Amino acid sequence: MINKTGKLVAGMLVALFLAACAGTGPHPAVGEWVITIDTPIGAMNADLTINEDLTGNMSSQDMGSSPIHSVAIAGDTLSFATDIDAQGTSMTLAFTGTVDGDMMSGSFDTDFGPIPVTGRRATN
């Protein structure tokens, strides 16, 4: 009798766990963003896409388009990196920031110091 009860309880716990996992949607960072990068030479706008599989892309008129990599999401913290060509110089920009609903803020770490970034979820 105890064995059947134990199996029933274990089965119910597994079912509850699977239901909870199925009910969660993508992380709030996933989606299309319009970001503003506050560079020393002025503000630059870019489009940022973060996919559920932790891939994505960043593009702007000034920097062109480049994939993002090393994407990590933990709680409300988002980090990723992208490699760009800045006027003939190859640079890796490493972003760390937070997502709060439809807003994002943080900075890119560069060889020249941190560059502030703000963003909002793109509307279609």
N, C-alpha and C positions, 0 to 999 in steps of 0.2 A: 504494500500500500504506500509506503514512504517513497519507494522508487517511482511509482506513477505520479505522485504529487510533485516530487522533485523535477521530473521531466516536464510536467505541466507548467510549473513555475518558470523553468528555464525557457520553455517555448514561448511563454507570454512575454518574458523579458526581451527575447530576441525579436519578437514581433513589434514590441513597443520601440525598440531601438531602430529597427528598419523603418518604421512609420515616421519616427522623428527625423531620420536622415532624408527620407523621401520628401518631407514637408519643407525642408530648407531650400531656399532658392540660391541663386548665385550670390557671391559676396558683393556687397555694395560698390566695391571698386570696379567690378566688371561693367563694361559698357563703353560708350563714346563720350569723350571729354573735350572741352575747349579750354586750353591752359594758356596762361600768360607767364612768360619767363622774363623776369626783371633783370636784364643784362646791364653791364656797365655802359653800353652804348645805346640803351633804350629798351623799352618793352617789346617783346616779340611774341606773337600769338602762334599757337601750334594746335593741331588736332592729335589727340591721344586715344588709341583704341586698346582696351584691355579685354582679352578673351577669357572665357571660363577655364580653358586649358593652360592658362598662364603664359600665353603668347600675346603679341600685339604689335603695334606700330605707332610711330610718332612722325608727323609730317608738318612742314611749314614751308611757306614761300622762301624763307631765308635759308633754311637748312636742308630742304628736300625731304625725302622720306627714308626712314630707317627702321628696321625692326627693333623691338625692345627685347631684352633678355634678362635672365637672372631675376625674374619676377617672383616676389614673395609677398604674401598677404597673411598678417597675423592680427586678429582683432580689428582695430580700425587703422592699423599701420600698413602702408604700402611701400614697397621698394622695388626698383627695377633699374636697369642700365640700358643705355643706347650708345652706339658709336656713330659719331657725326664727322663731317668734313667742314671745319670752320675756316673758310677762306684759305684752303689749301693745307690746313693743319688737321690731322686726324686726332679726335678727342673722344674719350669715353666720359659720358655724363652719367653719374650715379644718383638716382633720385631716392629720397626718403621723405615720407610725409604721412599725413593722416587723411582719411576720408570721413566726412561727417554729412550723411545724407547725400545731397546733390552738390556738395562743395568739397574741394580738395585743397590742401595747402602743404607746403614743404619746401625742399630746396634740392638743387642739383649740387653735388660735391664735384668740384673741378680742381685742376692744378692751380687755379687762380683764386680759390676760395669758394664758399657757398654762393649759389645764385638762387634767390627766392623764386618760388613758383606758386601761383594760385590757379585754381580751375573751377569750372562748373560743368555739370553734366550737360551734354549737348541735347538740344531739343529738336525734334524732327518736324 
